[in-house]
Structures are given as C-alpha cells and as structure tokens.
Amino acid sequence: MTKGPKFALGDDVFARDPQRFIPECTCIVGEIDYYELIDGAYVYEFNASVGIVGGGRSERVSMKEADIHHRIGTPLSQLSGRPGHPGYNEFCRIARSWGYD
C-alpha cells in the first residue's frame, strides 16, 4: 500500500545531491507544480533555478521523492546587502525580522 505524497503543490524544495543530476551544479531549487505516482513512487516536477559556479539557469526538472527535501529559509546566493541589487529587499526583510532597521 502506497502512502500519500510527502510534498504538496507549491512546496519549495531542493535537490539533495544536485551534482548527481547536473555535473558541476551547486544547487537545484524550485516550487513543485506537478507530481504523479509512477511504479509505486512519487515523482515531482518543477521549474528549477539551477546554480552553477559562475552563473545559473532555469530548467524544468523531474525528481523522485527520495531525491528532494523541503527548502527552508533564503539561500545566501539570493541575498545582497547592496541597495538596488537583486536580493536587497529580502536582505532588508530578514534584517528587520531580527530587529535591525
């Protein structure tokens, strides 16, 4: 008997071992937008942000439940302490949540 899916639509996830899927990859993260039960195992699909040293790209990925985990927090690569740069607003939001203005 198969139990229900571990992850739900809209969950933020990351690949446990990204280099297993894409050589020289530092991270694969995204929000689940589709899943199905295939041969007794859940397979999840999402539009992923793929981090590679020196850059990155977007890519559609499909992974089994054992290959992903819930993403918690904001990765440092998505933060910036420099006004006007991508990630600055998120940096400020986190700082305010810790009592800094």
Buried (B, 14 or more C-beta within 10 A) or exposed (E): EEEEBBBEEEBBBBBEEBEEBBEEBBBBBBBBEEBEEEEEEBBBBBEBBBBBEEEBEEBEBBBEBEBBEEBEEEBEEBBBEEEEEEBBEEBBEEEEEEEEE
